[in-house]
């Protein structure tokens, strides 16, 4: 059975957030101050769990708040290929 992923950046967001020792609440507050007003703690949890889609402009702000370039949030091609069917099957 396919898993239904809506984004491919969730695991990297979680890993980088935890490396910075930020809670989801703290990270959500930073994102809201940066202009992403709809990203509260629940939305951050959903992004990290890959059950919320992420807009391209959100990726740029998320990366900036984590102190990395946006491409650092993207998985390797090997990882992406193994999850590609699940990502494509994800609900829109």
N, C-alpha and C positions, 0 to 999 in steps of 0.2 A: 504494500500500500504506500502511495506517495505521501510525503509530508507536504504541507502547504506553506511554503515560505513566501513572504512578500518582499523581502530585501535580502541582500547578500552581505551587508556591512555589520549586522548585529553583533556577531561574535567579536569582531575587531573593536567595535565601540565599547563593549563590555570590558574587554581586556585592557584597553587603553585607559578607560575610566578608573578601573580598579588599580592600575599601575600608578595613577595620580592620587590614589586613596580618596577618591570622591564617592560619596553616596549617590544614589540615584536622585535624591532630593537636591543635593548640592549641585549636581551636574545640571539638572532641570532648571534650577534657579539661574545658573550661568547662561544657559541657552535662552531663557526668557529675557534676561538682561541684554543679550545679544540680538534680540528681535524676534526670536521664535516663540511667540507668546502661547502657542497651542501645545508646546512640548512641556507638559508637566511630568511628574514622577511616573505616572501610569503610562504616558506616551513613551517615555524613555525606556521603561521596562518592556513595552511592546516592541520597540525598535530592537532592543537587545535580544529579545526572544524571536525576532524575525516574523512577527505577526502584524506589524504595521509597515505599510509602504513608506518610503522616504523620498521626498522630492529632491531634485538635484541641488537646489539652493540650500536645502536643509543639510545636505552632505557637506557643503562648503563651510557652513557655520559650525556644524558639529566638529569637523576636522580642526577648524581654527580654535575652538574652545578646548580641544584636546591637545593642541600644540603640534599638530602634524599637517602635512599636505593631504588633500582629499584622496589622492591615490593610495595612501597608506591604509585607508579604510577598506579598500577593495581586496578581495581574496586573491590568492595566486590562481593562475589559469588551471592548474591541476585540481585545486579545491573547487573552483567554480564548475569545471566540467563534471565533477562527481555529483554536484547538487543541481545541475542545470535543469534536468527534467522536473525536479521538485519546484524550482523557482518559476519555470514556465507555467506549471500547473497551478501556481498560487492564485488565489482569488484576487480580483482587482477591486 
